[in-house]
Amino acid sequence: MINKWLIFMSVAVLLFGTVNVFAWIENCDYGRAKAWIQLQDKKWQEVPIEGITLKVGEPFKVKIEVQIYISGNIHIGLSEPGATLAYDVIDGPSSINDLKGEYQLYPGWNKTYIWTIVPNGNWVEGTAPLNGGVWFVKGPDDMCEVGGGILLAYISSEKWEGNGNEGDSGKESHGGIPGFELSLLILAFLVMWRYRK
């Protein structure tokens, strides 16, 4: 009885534990930030965006609109969690893993920031996340943060030709939920093992 329960719990953890918590937190007590992404010849879409394929050099835009509720400062930026950076900013207020600061702001101040970004080819044939965040600072030890996941894209080793006809290149979807396929494979093996008995 314990072994069956242990197997069931292991499968449940594998299935539900691999779901990527990939969200954008929009508000905190000191301000709000809303974010969008624009892929090739598409309308602006609210973030996060998952399950798309990008080619090396294929540009896309990220837009973050910020409003502050307090007198204070903000710091805004884009980040990647990996050691190998998969994206480069070709136009925008900051580079990846760098911050843009705005100082001595007043309640109600707002601004829109736009970055143009490309997969740089350092990371291909894999999925690469892009995150963003805004830090609202009232004092040295008094701040709050909003933001989160912006994009989770599979980066193909194919070079972007620049014709703009392929949209988000999402005809093949190698992205999706990381580890989901592995979870299904494990579940299939467990079902086969159970019925073999």
C-alpha positions as CSV (number, residue, x, y, z in Angstrom):
1,M,0.0,0.0,0.0
2,I,2.8,2.5,0.9
3,N,4.7,1.7,-2.4
4,K,1.6,2.5,-4.5
5,W,1.0,5.7,-2.6
6,L,4.6,6.7,-2.9
7,I,4.5,6.1,-6.7
8,F,1.3,8.1,-7.0
9,M,2.8,11.0,-5.1
10,S,6.0,10.9,-7.2
11,V,4.0,11.0,-10.4
12,A,1.9,13.9,-9.1
13,V,5.0,15.9,-8.1
14,L,6.5,15.2,-11.5
15,L,3.4,16.2,-13.4
16,F,2.5,19.3,-11.4
17,G,5.9,20.3,-10.1
18,T,7.3,20.7,-13.7
19,V,4.7,23.3,-14.6
20,N,6.5,26.5,-15.1
21,V,5.2,29.3,-12.8
22,F,5.7,31.9,-15.4
23,A,3.7,35.0,-14.5
24,W,3.8,38.8,-14.5
25,I,3.1,40.5,-11.2
26,E,1.6,43.9,-12.1
27,N,1.1,45.8,-8.9
28,C,2.7,46.5,-5.5
29,D,1.9,49.2,-2.9
30,Y,4.3,51.7,-4.6
31,G,3.4,51.3,-8.2
32,R,2.4,49.2,-11.2
33,A,4.0,48.0,-14.4
34,K,2.2,46.3,-17.3
35,A,4.2,44.6,-20.0
36,W,3.6,43.5,-23.6
37,I,5.6,41.8,-26.4
38,Q,5.4,42.3,-30.1
39,L,6.5,39.6,-32.5
40,Q,7.0,39.9,-36.2
41,D,4.1,42.0,-37.7
42,K,1.8,41.1,-34.8
43,K,-0.2,43.2,-32.4
44,W,1.1,43.8,-28.9
45,Q,0.3,40.9,-26.6
46,E,0.3,40.9,-22.9
47,V,3.1,38.9,-21.2
48,P,4.0,36.2,-20.5
49,I,4.3,34.6,-23.9
50,E,5.3,30.9,-24.2
51,G,5.5,28.1,-26.7
52,I,6.9,30.1,-29.7
53,T,10.0,29.5,-31.8
54,L,12.5,32.3,-32.7
55,K,15.4,32.2,-35.1
56,V,18.8,33.7,-34.4
57,G,18.6,37.4,-35.2
58,E,14.8,37.5,-35.3
59,P,13.8,40.8,-33.7
60,F,10.9,41.3,-31.3
61,K,9.9,44.2,-29.0
62,V,9.2,44.4,-25.3
63,K,7.2,47.3,-23.9
64,I,6.8,48.0,-20.2
65,E,4.5,50.8,-19.0
66,V,5.3,52.1,-15.5
67,Q,3.3,54.2,-13.1
68,I,4.5,55.2,-9.6
69,Y,2.2,55.8,-6.6
70,I,4.7,57.4,-4.3
71,S,7.5,60.0,-4.2
72,G,10.6,58.0,-4.9
73,N,12.7,56.3,-7.6
74,I,12.4,53.4,-9.9
75,H,14.9,50.9,-11.5
76,I,13.7,49.0,-14.5
77,G,15.4,46.2,-16.5
78,L,15.3,42.9,-18.4
79,S,17.2,39.8,-17.2
80,E,18.1,36.3,-18.1
81,P,18.6,33.7,-15.4
82,G,21.2,31.6,-17.3
83,A,25.0,31.9,-17.4
84,T,24.8,32.0,-21.2
85,L,22.9,35.1,-22.4
86,A,20.5,34.1,-25.3
87,Y,19.3,37.6,-26.1
88,D,20.8,41.0,-27.0
89,V,19.2,44.4,-26.8
90,I,19.7,46.2,-30.1
91,D,17.6,49.3,-29.1
92,G,16.3,50.3,-25.7
93,P,16.9,52.0,-22.4
94,S,19.1,49.2,-20.9
95,S,20.9,46.0,-21.9
96,I,20.1,42.5,-20.5
97,N,20.9,42.2,-16.8
98,D,21.4,46.0,-16.5
99,L,19.1,48.6,-14.9
100,K,17.8,52.0,-16.0
101,G,17.1,54.3,-13.1
102,E,14.6,57.2,-12.9
103,Y,15.0,59.5,-9.8
104,Q,13.0,62.0,-7.8
105,L,9.6,60.9,-9.2
106,Y,6.2,62.0,-7.9
107,P,2.9,60.1,-7.4
108,G,1.2,59.6,-10.8
109,W,4.4,59.8,-12.8
110,N,4.3,57.3,-15.7
111,K,6.5,56.3,-18.6
112,T,6.6,53.6,-21.3
113,Y,9.9,51.8,-22.1
114,I,10.5,49.8,-25.3
115,W,13.3,47.4,-26.1
116,T,14.1,45.8,-29.4
117,I,15.7,42.4,-28.7
118,V,17.1,39.5,-30.8
119,P,18.3,36.0,-30.0
120,N,22.1,36.3,-30.4
121,G,23.0,32.7,-31.3
122,N,24.9,32.0,-28.0
123,W,22.1,29.6,-27.0
124,V,20.3,27.6,-29.7
125,E,18.2,24.4,-30.0
126,G,16.8,25.1,-26.5
127,T,14.4,27.1,-24.5
128,A,15.4,30.5,-23.2
129,P,13.5,32.7,-20.7
130,L,13.5,36.5,-20.6
131,N,12.3,38.3,-17.5
132,G,11.7,41.9,-16.6
133,G,11.2,43.9,-13.4
134,V,10.6,47.3,-11.9
135,W,11.8,48.2,-8.4
136,F,9.9,51.1,-6.8
137,V,12.2,52.6,-4.1
138,K,10.8,54.9,-1.4
139,G,13.9,54.7,0.8
140,P,17.1,52.7,1.3
141,D,15.3,49.8,3.0
142,D,11.8,50.6,1.7
143,M,11.0,49.2,-1.8
144,C,8.8,46.8,-3.6
145,E,9.2,44.9,-6.9
146,V,6.8,44.0,-9.8
147,G,7.5,42.0,-12.9
148,G,8.3,38.4,-13.8
149,G,8.3,36.3,-16.9
150,I,8.1,38.0,-20.3
151,L,9.0,35.4,-22.8
152,L,9.8,31.7,-22.9
153,A,10.9,30.8,-26.5
154,Y,12.6,27.9,-28.2
155,I,15.5,29.4,-30.1
156,S,16.2,27.6,-33.4
157,S,19.7,27.5,-34.8
158,E,18.3,28.7,-38.1
159,K,19.2,32.3,-39.1
160,W,16.4,34.8,-39.5
161,E,16.2,36.1,-43.1
162,G,14.4,39.3,-42.3
163,N,11.4,38.7,-44.7
164,G,8.9,39.2,-42.0
165,N,6.4,36.6,-43.5
166,E,6.8,34.0,-40.8
167,G,5.2,35.7,-37.9
168,D,6.5,34.3,-34.7
169,S,8.0,31.3,-36.6
170,G,5.7,29.3,-34.5
171,K,4.9,26.7,-37.1
172,E,7.0,24.3,-35.1
173,S,6.5,24.6,-31.4
174,H,9.4,23.3,-29.4
175,G,8.6,25.5,-26.4
176,G,5.7,24.8,-24.2
177,I,5.9,23.6,-20.6
178,P,9.5,22.6,-19.8
179,G,9.6,18.9,-18.6
180,F,6.0,18.2,-19.6
181,E,7.0,15.7,-22.3
182,L,9.3,13.9,-19.8
183,S,6.4,13.8,-17.2
184,L,4.1,12.2,-19.8
185,L,6.8,9.6,-20.7
186,I,7.2,8.7,-17.0
187,L,3.5,8.5,-16.6
188,A,3.2,6.2,-19.6
189,F,5.9,3.9,-18.2
190,L,4.2,3.8,-14.8
191,V,0.8,2.9,-16.4
192,M,2.6,0.2,-18.5
193,W,4.3,-1.2,-15.4
194,R,1.0,-1.2,-13.4
195,Y,-0.9,-3.1,-16.1
196,R,2.0,-5.5,-16.7
197,K,1.5,-6.9,-13.1
